[in-house]
Amino acid sequence: NALLSESTLSPAFKISVNEKPQVLIMHTHTTESYEPYVRDNFDTSFNYRTTDESMNVTAVGNAIAEKLESAGIAYIHDTTIHDYPSYTGAYERSAETVKALLEEYPSIKVVLDIHRDAIGTENTITQPIVEINGKEAAQIMIISGCDDGTMGMPEYMFNFRFACRLQEQTETMYPGLTRPVLFDYRKYNQNLTTGSLLIEVGSHGNTIEQAVYSGALFGDALAQVLLDLH
C-alpha cells in the first residue's frame, strides 16, 4: 500500500534550533470558540464564535506555542482574525497572511492552522474527550490534504508524512488523544510549505479548558517530532 509506505518516510524538512522562526501557528477561522464550562444541556442559541482570544482557538495556539518555547524551537503565533466580519474568503485571506510571513521569515518549515471541529446535529452536540493523566482533554484530528492533480499541490505527500509522524508521536505519548488522520481532497493552503497541516482541536462541545489542555499535550508531541528532525 503506497500510503502505508509513505507514512513511514521522513518529512522533507529539517529543523534548526536557533533564533530563526521554524514554526508558524495561525488560524484561518480565528474566532472559532468553545463551551465556557461543562453544561448539562446543549444551548442551541450559544454562538461558538468570539473575538475574545482567551475563549477561541488563539488560546489553544498559545498553549502549543508555549511548549515549542520550552523546547527551544523558535516560532511565530499569528493571531490575525481572518473569518470576521466576513466568514467567506477566510482561506484566501489567511493564505495572504501565511505567504507574507514566509517571505519575511524564510526559515519557517512548518505551518499549523489550528481550528476546532463542529460535531453534532441541530439538537445534539458531541464532546470528543479522552482522559489523560486524570484530566479531560479534547480529542485532536490532524487533516492532511491530497491533490487529484487539479489543486496545484504536487508535494502533498510530504505534508502527509509529517502528519503521520505527528500522529504517531502524539499517540505514543498520549494514547487516545488523536482521531484518525483525515487524508482527503482538500487544499487548506497546504501547498505553501512541505510541513503544512490543519489541526482540529476538539469540537464546539468541548470546553476551552479541555481544548487548551489538548493544545499543551499536542505541543509536547510536536516539539518532540521537530527535535527529532533537527
Rosetta blueprint (number, residue, H / E / L):
1 N L
2 A H
3 L H
4 L H
5 S H
6 E H
7 S H
8 T L
9 L L
10 S L
11 P L
12 A L
13 F L
14 K L
15 I L
16 S L
17 V L
18 N L
19 E L
20 K L
21 P L
22 Q L
23 V E
24 L E
25 I E
26 M E
27 H L
28 T L
29 H L
30 T L
31 T L
32 E E
33 S E
34 Y L
35 E E
36 P L
37 Y L
38 V L
39 R L
40 D L
41 N L
42 F L
43 D L
44 T L
45 S L
46 F L
47 N L
48 Y L
49 R E
50 T L
51 T L
52 D L
53 E L
54 S L
55 M L
56 N E
57 V H
58 T H
59 A H
60 V H
61 G H
62 N H
63 A H
64 I H
65 A H
66 E H
67 K H
68 L H
69 E H
70 S H
71 A L
72 G L
73 I L
74 A L
75 Y E
76 I E
77 H E
78 D L
79 T L
80 T L
81 I L
82 H L
83 D L
84 Y L
85 P L
86 S L
87 Y L
88 T L
89 G L
90 A H
91 Y H
92 E H
93 R H
94 S H
95 A H
96 E H
97 T H
98 V H
99 K H
100 A H
101 L H
102 L H
103 E H
104 E H
105 Y L
106 P L
107 S L
108 I L
109 K L
110 V E
111 V E
112 L E
113 D E
114 I E
115 H E
116 R E
117 D E
118 A L
119 I L
120 G E
121 T L
122 E L
123 N L
124 T L
125 I E
126 T L
127 Q L
128 P L
129 I E
130 V E
131 E E
132 I E
133 N L
134 G L
135 K E
136 E E
137 A E
138 A E
139 Q L
140 I E
141 M E
142 I E
143 I E
144 S E
145 G E
146 C L
147 D L
148 D L
149 G L
150 T L
151 M L
152 G L
153 M L
154 P L
155 E L
156 Y H
157 M H
158 F H
159 N H
160 F H
161 R H
162 F H
163 A H
164 C H
165 R H
166 L H
167 Q H
168 E H
169 Q H
170 T H
171 E H
172 T H
173 M H
174 Y L
175 P L
176 G L
177 L L
178 T E
179 R L
180 P L
181 V L
182 L E
183 F E
184 D E
185 Y L
186 R L
187 K L
188 Y L
189 N L
190 Q L
191 N L
192 L L
193 T L
194 T L
195 G L
196 S E
197 L E
198 L E
199 I E
200 E E
201 V E
202 G E
203 S E
204 H L
205 G L
206 N L
207 T E
208 I H
209 E H
210 Q H
211 A H
212 V H
213 Y H
214 S H
215 G H
216 A H
217 L H
218 F H
219 G H
220 D H
221 A H
222 L H
223 A H
224 Q H
225 V H
226 L H
227 L H
228 D H
229 L L
230 H L
